[in-house]
Amino acid sequence: MAVDEAILRALAAGRAPPTLRFYAWEPACLSLGRAQKATDIDLEALQVAGFGLVRRPTGGKAILHVDELTYSAIAPDTDPRVAGSIVESYRRLSAGLVRGLELLGVTDLSADRRWSSRRLAGPVCFEVPSDYEITCGGCKLMGSAQMRSRGVVLQHGALPLHGDVARICRFLVSRPDSARVRARATTVEQALSHPVAWDEAADALATGLAEVLNLYLEPGALTEEELAWAEELRAEKYATREWTRKV
């Protein structure tokens, strides 16, 4: 989380280009949405499992980052690919992500639906899709959330590759219905009936985004300045109890 905000800071200062980043988590970690209550989480169960806890700078509900691919897209809010409202930018980025999933062979995808009911919304991000999030066969496949700061848009998203999407339930105080979560969310492996490697998924999403959004992507590394800012943000914000348990 600190790295993503460091990239945002560098871009805002004119010291970094728009950036698409793919990553995984080690050890596995549960992330809270920016405004989510920390009391939703069973901290003892999380510690026993050896998993981390962090609060995202973006919104949404709890995500267990394990057996998945996480992306961040960071660009100036004047870039036509993310300009306008949050919904407008979601829809543009989702079109690229859908194309990437199609390149993997996933079918029956939708990213252009408004979900009118929030009656069953709970603490689990993947239990109920938000408007214009990506579903496969009606089940949520990919969740995303955004923040805007310093004239820059940062969008996060998570793509479960395999495993049990309901594992998160045992780390939540409310103990959501695991069967209900499994019925409403899915993974790439379930959609394809075979596993997909992390590198393959990252390559496909990058290709899809580049194709649909007319991007030229080239590999890059964090600058020394970004690394320094990331360490500062980690120490002073993301690793602190004040940030993680502030709500």
GUVOLUM-871628 format. One record per residue: x, y, z of N, C-alpha, C, CB in turn. Coordinates in steps of 0.2 Angstrom, whole numbers, padded with zeros to 4 digits. Glycine has a CB too. Layout:
N
     n.u     n.v     n.w    ca.u    ca.v    ca.w     c.u     c.v     c.w    cb.u    cb.v    cb.w
       X       Y       Z       X       Y       Z       X       Y       Z       X       Y       Z
...
REM end
This chain:
247
     n.u     n.v     n.w    ca.u    ca.v    ca.w     c.u     c.v     c.w    cb.u    cb.v    cb.w
    0004   -0006    0000    0000    0000    0000    0004    0006    0000   -0005    0000    0006
    0010    0006    0004    0014    0012    0004    0018    0013   -0003    0020    0011    0009
    0019    0007   -0006    0022    0008   -0013    0017    0012   -0018    0024    0001   -0016
    0011    0009   -0018    0006    0013   -0022    0005    0020   -0021   -0001    0009   -0022
    0005    0022   -0014    0005    0029   -0013    0011    0033   -0015    0003    0030   -0005
    0017    0030   -0014    0023    0033   -0016    0023    0034   -0023    0029    0028   -0014
    0021    0030   -0027    0020    0031   -0035    0016    0036   -0036    0018    0024   -0038
    0010    0037   -0033    0005    0042   -0033    0009    0049   -0032   -0001    0041   -0029
    0012    0049   -0026    0016    0055   -0024    0021    0057   -0030    0019    0054   -0018
    0025    0052   -0032    0030    0054   -0037    0026    0056   -0044    0034    0048   -0039
    0021    0053   -0046    0017    0055   -0052    0015    0063   -0051    0012    0051   -0054
    0012    0064   -0045    0009    0071   -0044    0015    0076   -0044    0006    0071   -0037
    0021    0074   -0042    0027    0079   -0042    0030    0079   -0049    0032    0077   -0037
    0027    0075   -0054    0030    0075   -0061    0037    0071   -0061    0032    0082   -0063
    0038    0067   -0057    0044    0063   -0056    0043    0055   -0058    0047    0063   -0050
    0037    0054   -0060    0036    0047   -0062    0030    0047   -0068    0033    0042   -0056
    0030    0042   -0072    0025    0041   -0077    0019    0038   -0074    0028    0038   -0084
    0013    0038   -0078    0007    0034   -0076    0010    0027   -0076    0002    0035   -0081
    0007    0023   -0071    0010    0017   -0069    0005    0011   -0068    0014    0017   -0063
    0006    0006   -0071    0002    0000   -0070    0006   -0005   -0066   -0001   -0003   -0077
    0004   -0007   -0060    0008   -0012   -0056    0004   -0018   -0055    0010   -0008   -0050
    0007   -0024   -0055    0004   -0030   -0053    0009   -0033   -0047    0004   -0035   -0059
    0005   -0036   -0042    0009   -0039   -0037    0005   -0044   -0033    0011   -0033   -0032
    0008   -0048   -0029    0005   -0053   -0024    0008   -0051   -0017    0007   -0060   -0026
    0005   -0055   -0012    0006   -0053   -0005    0010   -0059   -0002    0000   -0052   -0002
    0015   -0057    0002    0019   -0063    0006    0021   -0059    0013    0025   -0065    0002
    0018   -0062    0018    0013   -0067    0019    0006   -0065    0017    0013   -0070    0026
    0002   -0069    0016   -0005   -0068    0015   -0007   -0062    0020   -0010   -0074    0015
   -0012   -0058    0017   -0014   -0052    0021   -0021   -0050    0020   -0010   -0046    0019
   -0025   -0048    0025   -0031   -0046    0025   -0031   -0038    0024   -0036   -0048    0031
   -0034   -0035    0019   -0034   -0028    0019   -0041   -0025    0020   -0032   -0025    0012
   -0042   -0020    0024   -0048   -0016    0025   -0049   -0011    0020   -0048   -0014    0033
   -0055   -0009    0018   -0056   -0003    0015   -0055    0003    0019   -0063   -0003    0012
   -0054    0008    0016   -0052    0015    0019   -0056    0016    0025   -0051    0020    0014
   -0063    0016    0024   -0068    0018    0029   -0071    0012    0033   -0073    0022    0026
   -0068    0006    0032   -0071    0000    0035   -0069    0000    0042   -0069   -0006    0031
   -0074   -0003    0047   -0072   -0004    0054   -0067   -0009    0055   -0079   -0005    0058
   -0062   -0008    0059   -0057   -0013    0061   -0060   -0018    0065   -0051   -0010    0064
   -0066   -0016    0069   -0069   -0021    0073   -0073   -0027    0069   -0074   -0017    0077
   -0073   -0026    0062   -0076   -0031    0058   -0071   -0038    0058   -0076   -0029    0051
   -0065   -0037    0060   -0060   -0042    0060   -0058   -0046    0066   -0053   -0039    0057
   -0058   -0052    0066   -0056   -0056    0071   -0048   -0057    0071   -0059   -0064    0071
   -0045   -0052    0075   -0038   -0051    0075   -0034   -0057    0078   -0036   -0045    0079
   -0037   -0061    0082   -0034   -0067    0085   -0034   -0072    0080   -0038   -0069    0091
   -0039   -0073    0076   -0039   -0078    0071   -0034   -0077    0066   -0046   -0079    0068
   -0033   -0070    0064   -0029   -0068    0059   -0022   -0069    0061   -0030   -0061    0057
   -0020   -0068    0067   -0013   -0069    0070   -0012   -0076    0070   -0013   -0066    0077
   -0016   -0080    0073   -0015   -0088    0073   -0013   -0090    0066   -0021   -0091    0076
   -0017   -0088    0061   -0015   -0090    0054   -0009   -0087    0051   -0021   -0088    0050
   -0006   -0082    0055    0000   -0080    0052   -0001   -0075    0047    0005   -0085    0050
   -0007   -0072    0046   -0008   -0067    0041   -0007   -0060    0043   -0015   -0068    0038
   -0006   -0055    0039   -0005   -0048    0040   -0012   -0045    0040    0000   -0045    0036
   -0012   -0038    0042   -0018   -0034    0042   -0015   -0027    0040   -0022   -0034    0049
   -0019   -0024    0035   -0017   -0018    0032   -0024   -0014    0031   -0012   -0018    0026
   -0024   -0008    0031   -0029   -0004    0028   -0027    0000    0021   -0032    0002    0033
   -0031   -0001    0016   -0030    0002    0010   -0032    0009    0010   -0034   -0002    0005
   -0029    0013    0005   -0030    0020    0005   -0037    0021    0000   -0025    0024    0002
   -0039    0015   -0003   -0045    0015   -0007   -0050    0012   -0003   -0043    0011   -0014
   -0056    0013   -0006   -0062    0011   -0002   -0064    0003   -0003   -0068    0015   -0004
   -0070    0001   -0001   -0072   -0005   -0002   -0072   -0009    0005   -0068   -0009   -0007
   -0073   -0016    0004   -0074   -0020    0010   -0067   -0025    0011   -0080   -0024    0010
   -0068   -0029    0015   -0062   -0033    0017   -0060   -0038    0011   -0063   -0037    0023
   -0054   -0039    0010   -0051   -0044    0005   -0046   -0048    0008   -0049   -0040   -0002
   -0046   -0054    0007   -0040   -0059    0009   -0036   -0060    0003   -0043   -0065    0012
   -0030   -0057    0004   -0025   -0057   -0002   -0021   -0063   -0002   -0021   -0051   -0002
   -0023   -0069   -0005   -0020   -0075   -0005   -0022   -0078   -0011   -0022   -0080    0001
   -0017   -0082   -0015   -0019   -0085   -0021   -0022   -0080   -0026   -0023   -0091   -0020
   -0020   -0074   -0027   -0023   -0069   -0031   -0018   -0065   -0034   -0028   -0065   -0027
   -0020   -0061   -0039   -0016   -0056   -0042   -0019   -0049   -0040   -0016   -0056   -0050
   -0015   -0044   -0038   -0018   -0038   -0036   -0015   -0033   -0041   -0016   -0036   -0029
   -0019   -0028   -0044   -0016   -0023   -0048   -0017   -0016   -0045   -0019   -0023   -0055
   -0013   -0011   -0047   -0014   -0004   -0046   -0013    0000   -0052   -0010   -0001   -0040
   -0018    0004   -0054   -0017    0009   -0060   -0017    0016   -0057   -0023    0008   -0065
   -0012    0019   -0059   -0010    0026   -0056   -0009    0031   -0062   -0004    0026   -0051
   -0013    0036   -0062   -0013    0041   -0068   -0015    0047   -0066   -0017    0038   -0074
   -0013    0053   -0070   -0016    0059   -0068   -0024    0060   -0070   -0013    0065   -0073
   -0027    0063   -0066   -0035    0063   -0067   -0037    0067   -0073   -0038    0067   -0061
   -0032    0070   -0077   -0033    0073   -0083   -0032    0068   -0089   -0028    0079   -0084
   -0029    0062   -0088   -0028    0057   -0093   -0035    0055   -0095   -0024    0051   -0090
   -0037    0055   -0102   -0043    0053   -0104   -0046    0046   -0102   -0044    0053   -0111
   -0041    0041   -0100   -0043    0035   -0098   -0046    0034   -0091   -0037    0030   -0098
   -0044    0039   -0087   -0047    0040   -0080   -0051    0046   -0079   -0042    0039   -0075
   -0051    0051   -0084   -0055    0057   -0083   -0062    0056   -0081   -0053    0062   -0089
   -0065    0061   -0078   -0072    0061   -0077   -0074    0058   -0070   -0076    0057   -0082
   -0080    0055   -0070   -0082    0053   -0063   -0079    0046   -0062   -0090    0052   -0063
   -0079    0044   -0056   -0077    0037   -0054   -0080    0032   -0058   -0078    0036   -0046
   -0086    0032   -0059   -0090    0027   -0063   -0087    0027   -0070   -0097    0028   -0063
   -0086    0033   -0073   -0084    0033   -0080   -0077    0030   -0080   -0083    0040   -0082
   -0072    0031   -0076   -0066    0029   -0076   -0066    0021   -0074   -0061    0032   -0071
   -0070    0019   -0070   -0071    0012   -0068   -0073    0008   -0075   -0077    0011   -0063
   -0078    0011   -0079   -0080    0007   -0085   -0075    0007   -0090   -0086    0011   -0087
   -0070    0012   -0091   -0065    0012   -0096   -0060    0007   -0094   -0062    0019   -0096
   -0058    0007   -0087   -0053    0002   -0085   -0055   -0005   -0085   -0050    0004   -0078
   -0062   -0006   -0083   -0065   -0012   -0083   -0065   -0016   -0090   -0072   -0012   -0080
   -0066   -0011   -0095   -0066   -0014   -0102   -0059   -0017   -0104   -0067   -0008   -0107
   -0054   -0014   -0102   -0047   -0017   -0103   -0046   -0023   -0099   -0042   -0012   -0101
   -0048   -0023   -0093   -0048   -0029   -0088   -0052   -0035   -0091   -0050   -0028   -0081
   -0058   -0034   -0094   -0062   -0039   -0097   -0058   -0042   -0103   -0069   -0036   -0099
   -0055   -0037   -0107   -0052   -0040   -0113   -0046   -0045   -0110   -0049   -0034   -0117
   -0042   -0043   -0105   -0037   -0047   -0103   -0040   -0054   -0100   -0034   -0044   -0097
   -0045   -0054   -0097   -0048   -0060   -0095   -0051   -0064   -0101   -0054   -0059   -0090
   -0053   -0061   -0106   -0055   -0065   -0112   -0049   -0068   -0115   -0058   -0060   -0117
   -0043   -0065   -0115   -0037   -0067   -0118   -0035   -0074   -0114   -0031   -0062   -0117
   -0037   -0074   -0107   -0035   -0080   -0103   -0040   -0086   -0105   -0036   -0079   -0096
   -0046   -0084   -0109   -0051   -0089   -0110   -0057   -0088   -0106   -0048   -0096   -0110
   -0058   -0084   -0102   -0064   -0083   -0098   -0069   -0080   -0102   -0062   -0078   -0092
   -0075   -0083   -0101   -0081   -0081   -0105   -0087   -0079   -0100   -0083   -0087   -0110
   -0092   -0077   -0103   -0098   -0075   -0099   -0097   -0069   -0094   -0101   -0081   -0095
   -0093   -0064   -0097   -0091   -0059   -0092   -0095   -0053   -0093   -0083   -0057   -0094
   -0096   -0049   -0088   -0100   -0043   -0088   -0096   -0038   -0084   -0107   -0044   -0086
   -0096   -0032   -0086   -0094   -0026   -0082   -0098   -0020   -0083   -0086   -0025   -0084
   -0104   -0021   -0085   -0108   -0015   -0087   -0115   -0015   -0084   -0108   -0014   -0094
   -0115   -0017   -0077   -0121   -0018   -0074   -0122   -0014   -0068   -0123   -0025   -0073
   -0127   -0011   -0066   -0128   -0008   -0060   -0132   -0013   -0055   -0132   -0001   -0061
   -0130   -0013   -0049   -0133   -0018   -0044   -0137   -0014   -0039   -0127   -0022   -0040
   -0143   -0014   -0040   -0148   -0010   -0037   -0149   -0011   -0029   -0155   -0010   -0040
   -0147   -0018   -0027   -0149   -0020   -0020   -0142   -0020   -0016   -0152   -0027   -0020
   -0142   -0016   -0010   -0137   -0017   -0006   -0139   -0020    0001   -0134   -0010   -0004
   -0145   -0023    0000   -0148   -0026    0006   -0144   -0032    0009   -0155   -0030    0004
   -0140   -0035    0005   -0136   -0041    0008   -0128   -0039    0009   -0136   -0047    0004
   -0127   -0032    0008   -0120   -0030    0008   -0117   -0031    0015   -0119   -0023    0006
   -0111   -0034    0016   -0108   -0035    0022   -0101   -0033    0022   -0109   -0043    0024
   -0097   -0036    0026   -0090   -0034    0027   -0085   -0038    0022   -0087   -0036    0034
   -0088   -0042    0018   -0084   -0046    0013   -0084   -0043    0006   -0086   -0053    0012
   -0078   -0041    0003   -0078   -0037   -0003   -0081   -0042   -0009   -0071   -0035   -0005
   -0080   -0048   -0009   -0082   -0052   -0014   -0089   -0055   -0013   -0077   -0058   -0015
   -0092   -0053   -0008   -0099   -0056   -0007   -0104   -0053   -0012   -0101   -0055    0000
   -0104   -0047   -0013   -0108   -0043   -0017   -0105   -0039   -0022   -0114   -0039   -0013
   -0106   -0039   -0029   -0102   -0034   -0033   -0105   -0027   -0033   -0103   -0037   -0040
   -0100   -0023   -0034   -0102   -0016   -0034   -0104   -0014   -0041   -0097   -0011   -0031
   -0107   -0008   -0043   -0109   -0006   -0049   -0103   -0006   -0054   -0112    0001   -0049
   -0103   -0009   -0060   -0098   -0010   -0065   -0092   -0014   -0063   -0096   -0003   -0067
   -0093   -0018   -0058   -0087   -0022   -0057   -0088   -0029   -0061   -0087   -0024   -0049
   -0083   -0032   -0062   -0082   -0038   -0066   -0085   -0044   -0063   -0075   -0039   -0069
   -0090   -0047   -0067   -0093   -0054   -0065   -0092   -0059   -0070   -0101   -0053   -0063
   -0093   -0065   -0068   -0092   -0071   -0073   -0098   -0075   -0071   -0085   -0074   -0072
   -0102   -0076   -0076   -0108   -0080   -0075   -0113   -0078   -0069   -0106   -0087   -0073
   -0112   -0071   -0068   -0116   -0068   -0063   -0113   -0068   -0056   -0123   -0071   -0062
   -0107   -0071   -0055   -0103   -0071   -0049   -0097   -0066   -0049   -0100   -0078   -0048
   -0096   -0063   -0044   -0091   -0058   -0044   -0084   -0061   -0045   -0091   -0054   -0037
   -0080   -0058   -0050   -0073   -0061   -0051   -0068   -0056   -0050   -0073   -0063   -0059
   -0069   -0050   -0050   -0064   -0045   -0049   -0067   -0039   -0046   -0061   -0043   -0056
   -0064   -0037   -0040   -0066   -0031   -0037   -0061   -0025   -0038   -0068   -0032   -0029
   -0064   -0019   -0038   -0059   -0013   -0038   -0062   -0007   -0034   -0059   -0011   -0046
   -0057   -0003   -0032   -0059    0003   -0028   -0054    0009   -0030   -0059    0001   -0021
   -0056    0015   -0029   -0052    0020   -0031   -0051    0025   -0025   -0056    0024   -0037
   -0046    0029   -0026   -0045    0035   -0022   -0042    0041   -0027   -0040    0034   -0016
   -0043    0047   -0025   -0041    0053   -0029   -0037    0058   -0025   -0046    0056   -0034
   -0031    0059   -0026   -0027    0064   -0022   -0022    0067   -0026   -0024    0060   -0016
   -0021    0074   -0025   -0015    0078   -0028   -0016    0078   -0036   -0009    0075   -0026
   -0022    0077   -0038   -0023    0077   -0045   -0022    0070   -0049   -0019    0082   -0048
   -0021    0065   -0045   -0020    0058   -0047   -0025    0053   -0045   -0013    0056   -0044
   -0027    0049   -0050   -0031    0043   -0048   -0027    0037   -0047   -0036    0042   -0054
   -0029    0034   -0041   -0026    0027   -0040   -0032    0022   -0039   -0022    0027   -0033
   -0032    0017   -0043   -0037    0012   -0043   -0033    0005   -0041   -0041    0011   -0050
   -0036    0002   -0036   -0034   -0005   -0034   -0039   -0010   -0037   -0033   -0005   -0027
   -0037   -0016   -0038   -0041   -0022   -0039   -0038   -0028   -0038   -0043   -0021   -0047
   -0042   -0033   -0036   -0040   -0040   -0034   -0043   -0045   -0039   -0041   -0041   -0027
   -0039   -0050   -0041   -0042   -0055   -0045   -0040   -0062   -0042   -0039   -0055   -0053
   -0045   -0065   -0039   -0043   -0072   -0036   -0042   -0077   -0042   -0049   -0075   -0032
   -0036   -0080   -0041   -0034   -0085   -0046   -0036   -0092   -0045   -0026   -0085   -0047
   -0036   -0094   -0038   -0038   -0101   -0036   -0040   -0101   -0029   -0033   -0106   -0038
   -0042   -0107   -0026   -0043   -0107   -0019   -0050   -0106   -0017   -0038   -0102   -0015
   -0051   -0106   -0011   -0058   -0105   -0008   -0059   -0097   -0007   -0059   -0109   -0002
   -0064   -0094   -0011   -0065   -0087   -0010   -0069   -0086   -0003   -0070   -0085   -0015
   -0071   -0091    0000   -0074   -0090    0007   -0070   -0091    0013   -0080   -0095    0008
   -0063   -0092    0012   -0058   -0092    0017   -0058   -0086    0022   -0051   -0093    0015
   -0060   -0080    0019   -0060   -0074    0023   -0065   -0075    0029   -0061   -0068    0018
   -0070   -0078    0028   -0076   -0078    0033   -0073   -0080    0040   -0081   -0083    0031
   -0068   -0084    0041   -0066   -0086    0047   -0062   -0081    0051   -0062   -0093    0047
   -0061   -0075    0047   -0057   -0070    0050   -0061   -0064    0051   -0051   -0068    0045
   -0068   -0065    0051   -0072   -0059    0052   -0077   -0061    0058   -0077   -0058    0046
   -0078   -0056    0062   -0081   -0057    0068   -0088   -0059    0067   -0081   -0050    0072
   -0091   -0057    0062   -0098   -0058    0060   -0099   -0065    0057   -0101   -0053    0055
   -0094   -0069    0055   -0094   -0075    0052   -0099   -0076    0047   -0095   -0081    0058
   -0098   -0072    0041   -0103   -0073    0036   -0104   -0080    0033   -0100   -0068    0030
   -0109   -0081    0030   -0111   -0088    0028   -0106   -0089    0022   -0118   -0088    0025
   -0102   -0094    0023   -0097   -0096    0018   -0100   -0099    0012   -0092   -0102    0021
   -0106   -0102    0012   -0109   -0105    0006   -0112   -0099    0002   -0115   -0110    0009
   -0114   -0094    0005   -0117   -0089    0002   -0111   -0085   -0002   -0121   -0084    0006
   -0106   -0084    0001   -0100   -0081   -0002   -0098   -0085   -0008   -0094   -0080    0003
   -0097   -0092   -0007   -0095   -0096   -0013   -0100   -0096   -0019   -0094   -0103   -0011
   -0107   -0095   -0017   -0112   -0094   -0022   -0112   -0088   -0026   -0119   -0095   -0019
   -0108   -0083   -0023   -0109   -0076   -0026   -0102   -0074   -0029   -0111   -0071   -0021
   -0097   -0078   -0028   -0090   -0076   -0030   -0087   -0082   -0033   -0086   -0073   -0024
   -0082   -0080   -0038   -0078   -0086   -0041   -0071   -0084   -0042   -0082   -0087   -0048
   -0067   -0089   -0045   -0060   -0088   -0046   -0059   -0089   -0054   -0056   -0092   -0042
   -0053   -0087   -0056   -0051   -0089   -0063   -0051   -0096   -0064   -0044   -0086   -0065
   -0048   -0100   -0059   -0048   -0107   -0060   -0055   -0110   -0061   -0045   -0111   -0054
   -0060   -0108   -0057   -0067   -0110   -0057   -0070   -0109   -0064   -0071   -0108   -0052
   -0068   -0103   -0066   -0071   -0100   -0073   -0068   -0104   -0079   -0070   -0093   -0074
   -0062   -0107   -0078   -0059   -0110   -0084   -0058   -0118   -0083   -0052   -0107   -0085
   -0060   -0120   -0077   -0059   -0127   -0075   -0052   -0129   -0076   -0063   -0131   -0080
   -0047   -0125   -0075   -0040   -0127   -0075   -0036   -0121   -0072   -0037   -0128   -0082
   -0031   -0122   -0068   -0027   -0117   -0065   -0023   -0112   -0070   -0022   -0120   -0060
   -0022   -0106   -0068   -0018   -0101   -0072   -0013   -0098   -0067   -0023   -0095   -0074
   -0007   -0098   -0070   -0001   -0095   -0066   -0002   -0088   -0065    0005   -0097   -0069
    0001   -0085   -0060    0001   -0078   -0059    0004   -0074   -0065    0005   -0076   -0052
    0010   -0076   -0067    0013   -0072   -0073    0008   -0072   -0079    0020   -0076   -0074
    0005   -0078   -0080    0001   -0078   -0086   -0005   -0073   -0085   -0002   -0085   -0087
   -0008   -0073   -0079   -0014   -0068   -0078   -0011   -0061   -0079   -0017   -0070   -0071
   -0005   -0059   -0076   -0003   -0053   -0076   -0002   -0051   -0084    0004   -0052   -0072
    0001   -0055   -0087    0003   -0053   -0094   -0004   -0052   -0098    0007   -0059   -0098
   -0009   -0056   -0097   -0015   -0056   -0101   -0019   -0049   -0099   -0020   -0062   -0099
   -0019   -0047   -0092   -0022   -0041   -0090   -0018   -0035   -0093   -0022   -0041   -0083
   -0012   -0035   -0093   -0008   -0030   -0096   -0009   -0029   -0103    0000   -0031   -0095
   -0009   -0035   -0107   -0011   -0035   -0114   -0018   -0032   -0116   -0010   -0041   -0117
   -0023   -0034   -0112   -0030   -0032   -0112   -0030   -0024   -0111   -0034   -0035   -0108
   -0027   -0022   -0106   -0027   -0015   -0104   -0024   -0011   -0110   -0024   -0013   -0098
   -0018   -0013   -0112   -0015   -0009   -0117   -0019   -0009   -0124   -0008   -0013   -0119
   -0022   -0015   -0126   -0026   -0015   -0132   -0032   -0010   -0132   -0028   -0022   -0133
   -0036   -0011   -0126   -0042   -0007   -0126   -0041    0000   -0125   -0046   -0010   -0120
   -0036    0002   -0121   -0035    0009   -0119   -0029    0012   -0123   -0033    0009   -0111
   -0027    0009   -0128   -0022    0012   -0132   -0015    0014   -0128   -0024    0018   -0136
   -0013    0009   -0125   -0007    0010   -0120   -0001    0007   -0123   -0008    0008   -0113
    0005    0010   -0122    0011    0007   -0124    0015    0006   -0117    0016    0012   -0128
    0015    0000   -0115    0018   -0002   -0108    0025   -0004   -0109    0014   -0008   -0105
    0029   -0002   -0105    0036   -0004   -0104    0038   -0006   -0097    0041    0001   -0107
    0042   -0011   -0096    0044   -0013   -0089    0048   -0007   -0086    0048   -0019   -0089
    0047   -0007   -0079    0050   -0001   -0075    0051   -0004   -0068    0046    0005   -0075
    0055    0000   -0065    0057   -0002   -0058    0056    0005   -0054    0064   -0004   -0057
    0055    0004   -0047    0054    0009   -0043    0060    0014   -0043    0052    0007   -0036
    0060    0020   -0043    0065    0024   -0042    0068    0025   -0035    0064    0032   -0045
    0074    0027   -0034    0076    0028   -0027    0072    0032   -0023    0083    0031   -0027
    0069    0037   -0026    0064    0042   -0022    0058    0039   -0020    0063    0048   -0027
    0055    0035   -0025    0049    0031   -0024    0050    0026   -0018    0046    0027   -0030
    0056    0022   -0018    0058    0018   -0013    0058    0021   -0006    0064    0014   -0014
    0061    0027   -0006    0062    0031    0000    0055    0033    0003    0066    0037   -0001
    0051    0036   -0002    0044    0038    0000    0040    0032    0003    0040    0041   -0006
    0041    0026   -0001    0037    0020    0002    0039    0018    0009    0038    0015   -0003
    0045    0018    0010    0047    0017    0017    0045    0022    0022    0055    0016    0017
    0045    0028    0020    0042    0033    0025    0035    0032    0026    0043    0040    0022
    0031    0031    0021    0024    0030    0021    0022    0023    0025    0021    0029    0014
    0026    0018    0024    0025    0012    0028    0026    0013    0035    0030    0007    0026
    0032    0017    0037    0034    0018    0044    0029    0022    0048    0041    0020    0045
    0027    0028    0044    0023    0033    0047    0015    0032    0046    0025    0040    0045
    0013    0028    0042    0006    0027    0041    0004    0020    0041    0004    0030    0034
    0006    0016    0035    0003    0009    0034    0004    0004    0039    0004    0007    0028
    0010    0005    0043    0012    0000    0048    0010    0002    0055    0019   -0001    0048
    0006    0008    0055    0004    0010    0062   -0003    0008    0064    0005    0018    0062
   -0003    0007    0071   -0010    0005    0073   -0015    0011    0072   -0010    0004    0081
   -0013    0017    0072   -0017    0023    0071   -0021    0023    0065   -0013    0029    0072
   -0017    0020    0060   -0020    0020    0053   -0024    0014    0052   -0014    0020    0047
   -0021    0008    0054   -0024    0002    0052   -0031    0001    0056   -0020   -0004    0054
   -0031    0003    0063   -0037    0002    0067   -0041    0009    0068   -0035   -0001    0073
   -0040    0014    0064   -0043    0020    0065   -0050    0021    0065   -0040    0025    0060
   -0053    0016    0062   -0061    0016    0061   -0064    0011    0066   -0063    0015    0054
REM end
